[in-house]
Amino acid sequence: MTLAIGVDVGGTKVAAGVVDDEGRILAKLKRSTPAASPARTEQAIADVVNELLAEVPPDQITAIGLGAAGFVDSARSTMLFAPNLAWRDEPLKQRVEERLGREVVVENDANASAWAEARFGAARGYRDVMLVAVGTGIGASIIIGGELYRGRWGMAGEPGHVRVVPDGRLCGCGNRGCWEQYSSGNALVAEAREFARRTPEGAMRLLQLGGGRPEGISGPEITQAATEGDPAAIRCFQTVGGWLGQGLADLAAILDPACFVIGGGVSEAGDLLLDPARAAFERALTGRGYRPYAEIKVAQLGQDAGIVGAADLARHTTTTEPTIPDPAAASHTTAPSSPSSGPPGPGEFIRSTSRANPVTNAATAQNTANPDSSQCAAVATTR
Ligand SMILES: [Zn+2]
């Protein structure tokens, strides 16, 4: 068994845990984030890691991963921008490594969560997965062929700002008609308040929970009312779930994943959201009736996903580019492991080429004339 530390760095809290190779958290702690100061945030990260290192024999910890809320550059070392933290072009990997005296692996927090769900959670067993986080807005992470897809500059996975209604509702991004204006926590609340204003006699339970005013209605009240069977609240979930399913069908038209994992605060409503989403997805999917339908599942790992994913990505990244095993290939494909990559863990896959690894092989990365050509690496199991 190998252990790794994962740190989930958000705008309000830094949560860290010791994670084993089955995705179980053995020890965990949490601090508030001194978000206004990059240096103090980095010190808080180093502090939680050091505290955890003191609890286990340090040589048992093989890797340390950070899942950070913000845009991570394609080399996975610099935080380009973080909406809720003071990071602007911050060399996070270097700064934390200086404080710890150990290597760390940096990843976007949503990517870390998606990785955890695909390895140990709702999408276990799938290699083509999209995690769609329905919270205040919509975020997403993409796993294709068992690898995280980050885009050329690390910016992939922002479907919340795909325009679904021409000249529609104004979005915080400055455009109109973005998907997250119709399918998100904000959209759910807007829907319920609008209904309560227009038809107060039909929204009595919602208004009661909201203190008598439409403005008092927020997400948890809508979920509670819908869970109790309140028709108005259920209708709000049907509307937002319907938009969700249509958007998933658009994403399937581009990426054709096997499984969508729906996370974020709104997903806590479970099938109240997912049933209308599945129905709309099946109505809108291109080629419906003549193709398999992707599964639409609710995320399983909750708040721990960021910790588990950051730890597991770091564990794999220090030896090879992280790849989710292909269950179909595992039974019949074998290949020798790379002698330079160290002993592989259970179920771990080794690339048969010397693909540039931004963490352990930066010099090679700079010397690679055509980085894209290395994408054609074959994958084989060592099991
Ligand atoms: Zn937008």
Residues whose N, C-alpha, C, O or C-beta is under 5 A from the ligand:
A	BS01	ZN	G160 H161 C171 G172 C173 N175 C178
